[in-house]
């Protein structure tokens, strides 16, 4: 059952078009995660002129994924796999609840996984300790 749900989600993704459209008036920046978080977040941070910090334990892993594999493997896929068709957004703290309400109205889960800070680069932590994320995300021509 879980494998079938994962295959269905991969073969028939649901791009978050309406959510992205409504988020335009709330979020400061956004991009899709077509190359996985580890591949796209450095691009996002660089374009923003900021450093990004991710609390890896906050990454949303579906029930289907958790029942199919280990949490560690699920995290690796969430970080490095491509074709997620999910959105990565920067949202001012004072507007987070507003965007979460939009997601709720659309029956979507919206998860804060970290923050943007002054500086450059990306740092990853798992339960407060430094975490070695994959060096790169999905690369189409690798």
C-alpha positions in Angstrom: 0.0 0.0 0.0 2.7 2.5 1.0 4.8 1.6 -2.1 1.8 2.2 -4.3 1.1 5.6 -2.7 4.7 6.6 -3.3 4.7 5.5 -6.9 1.4 7.3 -7.5 2.8 10.5 -6.0 5.9 10.2 -8.2 4.1 9.3 -11.4 1.2 11.8 -11.0 2.6 14.8 -9.0 0.4 17.6 -7.9 2.2 20.9 -8.4 1.2 23.5 -5.8 0.1 26.1 -8.4 -2.7 27.6 -6.4 -0.7 27.7 -3.2 2.2 29.4 -5.0 -0.1 31.9 -6.6 -1.6 32.9 -3.3 1.8 32.9 -1.5 3.1 35.6 -3.9 1.5 38.3 -1.8 2.9 36.8 1.5 6.3 35.1 0.9 9.5 37.1 0.3 10.9 34.5 -2.1 10.0 31.1 -3.4 11.1 28.3 -5.8 10.2 24.7 -6.6 12.3 21.9 -5.3 12.9 20.1 -8.6 16.5 19.2 -7.7 15.9 18.3 -4.1 16.4 20.5 -1.1 20.2 19.9 -0.9 20.5 20.9 -4.5 18.1 23.9 -4.5 18.5 25.5 -1.1 22.1 26.7 -1.8 20.7 28.4 -5.0 17.9 29.9 -3.0 20.2 31.2 -0.3 22.7 32.6 -2.8 20.0 34.4 -4.7 18.7 35.8 -1.4 22.1 37.0 -0.3 21.6 35.1 3.0 22.7 32.0 4.8 20.2 29.2 5.2 19.9 26.9 8.3 17.8 23.8 8.2 16.7 21.7 11.2 16.7 18.3 9.4 14.3 16.7 11.9 11.6 19.1 10.7 11.6 17.8 7.2 8.1 16.4 6.5 8.2 12.7 5.7 4.9 11.2 4.6 3.3 8.3 6.5 3.7 6.2 3.4 7.5 7.0 3.2 8.0 6.3 6.9 6.2 3.0 6.6 8.3 2.0 3.6 11.8 2.8 4.8 13.9 4.0 7.7 13.7 7.6 8.9 17.4 8.1 7.9 16.7 6.9 4.3 13.6 9.0 4.1 15.6 12.0 5.2 18.3 11.3 2.6 15.7 11.1 -0.2 13.9 14.2 1.1 17.3 16.1 0.9 18.7 14.7 -2.3 16.0 13.4 -4.6 14.5 15.5 -7.3 11.1 15.9 -8.8 9.4 16.8 -5.5 7.1 19.4 -7.0 7.1 21.1 -3.6 7.7 24.8 -2.9 10.5 26.3 -0.8 9.6 29.7 0.5 11.0 32.5 2.7 8.3 34.0 4.8 8.7 36.9 7.3 8.1 35.5 10.8 5.2 37.9 11.3 3.4 36.5 8.2 4.0 32.8 8.8 0.6 32.2 10.3 -1.0 34.0 7.4 0.7 31.7 4.9 -0.1 28.6 7.1 -3.7 29.6 7.0 -3.7 29.7 3.2 -2.1 26.2 3.2 -4.8 25.0 5.6 -7.6 26.4 3.4 -6.1 24.5 0.5 -5.7 21.3 2.6 -1.9 21.4 2.4 0.7 20.9 5.0 3.1 23.8 5.4 6.2 23.2 7.5 8.9 25.5 8.7 12.2 23.6 8.3 14.6 26.4 9.2 15.5 30.0 8.7 17.5 32.4 6.6 20.2 34.4 8.5 22.9 36.9 7.7 25.8 35.3 6.0 26.4 32.9 3.2 26.0 29.2 2.6 23.8 26.5 4.1 24.1 24.7 7.5 22.2 21.6 8.5 21.5 20.4 12.0 19.8 17.3 13.4 18.4 17.7 16.9 20.8 20.6 17.5 24.0 18.9 16.2 25.7 19.5 12.9 24.4 17.2 10.2 26.2 16.2 7.0 23.6 16.6 4.3 24.3 15.2 0.9 26.8 17.3 -1.0 24.4 17.9 -3.8 20.9 17.2 -4.9 19.5 15.6 -8.0 21.6 16.2 -11.1 19.8 15.4 -14.4 23.0 14.7 -16.4 25.1 13.0 -13.7 
